[in-house]
């Protein structure tokens, strides 16, 4: 029975979850701070927020044709069904399965000037730690990385590895977009690591600021 449920779960649960997210999302008041610098930056762009804070982004970027990478797991299949219904373009792959192909495809769309929403600590964590994948994509595509801090005035933090945030109805939400970072094509491994650590610190700073702005 458990194997059967795992097999059918994506198709069974994706539609009700989509409608719950959409229902909550319709009541949210979302403020975007620093979005003007994203719009003013030419070329491909990577919007980077922590894995546990994707709910607000799914609502705010609905129907904008933003790309994202989703794992090939069964849970990833459920996420893929939900995000495509919200108008995202998806690339399937992760560190465990299909990662190289997904990275190659992501670099291709970024070079074409696309916008990619990415969780640098996903899909399996550790939470709040920037993995190397986003650095490689930025370096090989030339895309700018924008760290994003996200919070909600009322929310539930689910007991998952990423402490996934589900906003409450009629919450005030904020997305704070930081200054863009780039990874030079000729950067040495030490230089890439320096940029990664700077990027990770900025991600945490922006999330702390977002939390403060909505009263946490």
C-alpha positions in Angstrom: 0.0 0.0 0.0 2.8 2.4 0.9 4.5 1.8 -2.5 1.2 2.4 -4.3 0.6 5.6 -2.4 4.1 6.9 -3.2 3.4 6.2 -6.8 0.1 8.0 -7.1 0.7 10.8 -4.5 1.9 13.4 -7.0 -1.2 13.2 -9.2 -3.6 12.9 -6.2 -2.2 15.7 -4.0 -0.8 18.2 -6.5 -4.2 19.6 -7.5 -5.6 20.3 -4.0 -2.3 21.7 -2.9 -2.3 24.0 -5.9 -5.7 25.3 -5.0 -4.9 25.8 -1.3 -1.7 27.7 -2.2 -3.7 29.8 -4.7 -6.5 30.5 -2.1 -4.0 31.6 0.5 -2.0 33.6 -2.1 -5.0 35.6 -3.1 -5.2 37.1 0.4 -1.5 38.0 0.8 -0.1 41.5 0.6 3.3 41.1 -1.0 5.8 43.9 -1.0 8.9 43.6 -3.2 11.8 45.8 -2.2 14.8 46.2 -4.6 13.0 44.7 -7.6 14.0 47.8 -9.6 17.6 46.7 -9.5 16.6 43.3 -10.9 14.7 44.8 -13.7 17.6 47.2 -14.5 20.2 44.4 -14.8 20.6 43.1 -18.3 21.1 39.5 -19.3 20.3 36.3 -17.4 19.4 36.6 -13.7 19.3 34.1 -10.9 16.8 34.9 -8.1 18.1 33.0 -5.0 16.0 32.3 -2.0 16.2 29.6 0.7 14.4 26.3 0.0 11.9 26.9 2.8 10.7 30.2 1.5 9.4 29.4 -2.0 5.6 29.8 -1.2 5.6 33.6 -1.6 7.7 33.4 -4.7 5.3 30.9 -6.3 2.5 33.4 -5.8 4.4 36.6 -6.8 6.0 35.2 -9.9 2.9 33.4 -11.1 2.5 33.6 -14.9 5.7 35.4 -15.5 7.5 32.6 -17.3 10.3 32.3 -14.7 12.4 29.2 -14.9 13.1 26.9 -11.9 14.9 23.6 -11.3 12.9 20.8 -9.6 14.2 17.4 -8.6 13.3 14.2 -10.3 12.0 12.6 -7.1 8.3 11.8 -6.5 8.0 14.8 -4.3 9.7 16.8 -7.1 7.1 15.5 -9.5 4.4 16.9 -7.2 6.2 20.3 -7.0 6.6 20.2 -10.8 2.9 19.8 -11.4 2.1 22.7 -9.0 4.8 25.1 -10.3 3.9 24.5 -13.9 0.2 25.3 -13.1 1.5 28.6 -11.7 3.1 29.4 -15.0 6.7 28.5 -14.2 9.0 26.8 -16.8 10.7 23.9 -15.1 14.0 22.0 -15.6 14.1 18.6 -13.9 17.2 17.5 -12.1 19.0 17.7 -8.8 22.3 16.8 -7.1 21.1 13.2 -6.9 19.6 12.6 -10.3 19.9 14.5 -13.6 22.0 17.2 -12.0 24.5 17.7 -14.9 21.8 17.8 -17.5 19.7 20.2 -15.5 22.8 22.5 -14.9 23.6 22.5 -18.7 20.0 23.4 -19.6 19.9 26.1 -16.9 23.1 27.7 -18.2 21.7 27.6 -21.7 18.5 29.5 -20.8 20.5 32.0 -18.6 22.8 32.8 -21.5 19.6 33.5 -23.5 18.6 36.1 -20.9 16.1 34.1 -18.9 15.2 34.6 -15.2 15.8 31.6 -13.0 14.4 31.2 -9.5 16.8 28.9 -7.6 17.1 27.5 -4.0 20.9 27.4 -3.3 20.4 25.1 -0.3 18.1 22.6 -2.0 16.9 20.1 -2.6 18.2 18.3 0.5 20.1 20.8 2.5 21.7 21.5 4.8 19.3 24.4 5.2 20.8 27.9 4.9 24.1 26.7 3.2 24.8 27.8 -0.3 25.8 24.8 -2.4 28.4 24.9 -5.3 25.8 24.4 -8.0 24.6 28.0 -8.2 28.1 29.3 -8.3 29.0 27.1 -11.3 25.8 28.1 -13.1 26.6 31.8 -12.5 30.2 31.5 -13.6 29.5 29.5 -16.8 26.5 31.6 -17.8 27.6 35.1 -16.8 24.2 35.6 -15.0 23.9 37.9 -12.0 22.8 36.3 -8.7 20.3 38.3 -6.6 20.0 37.1 -3.0 16.4 37.4 -1.7 15.1 37.6 1.8 11.5 36.5 2.4 9.2 36.5 5.3 5.5 36.7 6.3 3.8 38.4 9.3 1.7 35.3 10.1 3.0 31.9 9.2 3.5 28.3 10.1 7.0 26.8 10.0 6.5 23.1 9.0 8.7 20.6 10.8 10.8 19.7 7.7 14.5 20.0 7.2 14.1 23.4 5.6 11.4 24.7 8.1 9.1 25.4 5.2 7.1 28.6 5.7 3.4 28.6 4.9 2.0 32.1 5.2 -1.3 32.6 7.1 -4.3 34.1 5.4 -4.2 37.9 4.9 -0.6 38.1 5.9 1.9 40.8 5.1 4.7 39.3 3.1 8.0 40.9 2.0 10.7 40.0 -0.5 13.9 42.0 -0.3 16.2 41.7 -3.3 19.9 42.4 -2.6 22.6 43.8 -4.8 23.6 41.5 -7.7 26.7 39.3 -7.4 28.6 37.9 -10.4 31.2 35.1 -10.6 33.9 36.0 -13.2 34.5 33.4 -15.8 38.2 33.3 -14.9 37.7 33.3 -11.1 39.9 30.8 -9.3 38.4 28.2 -6.9 39.5 30.4 -3.9 37.8 33.4 -5.5 34.6 31.5 -6.1 34.6 30.3 -2.5 35.1 33.9 -1.3 32.1 35.0 -3.4 30.0 32.0 -2.2 30.6 32.9 1.5 29.8 36.6 0.8 26.6 35.5 -1.0 25.6 33.1 1.9 26.1 35.9 4.5 24.0 38.3 2.5 21.2 35.7 2.1 21.1 35.4 5.9 21.2 39.1 6.4 18.4 39.7 4.0 16.2 37.0 5.6 16.9 38.5 9.1 15.9 41.9 7.7 12.7 40.5 6.1 11.8 38.9 9.4 12.3 42.2 11.3 10.2 44.1 8.8 7.2 41.9 9.4 7.6 41.8 13.2 9.5 38.6 14.0 
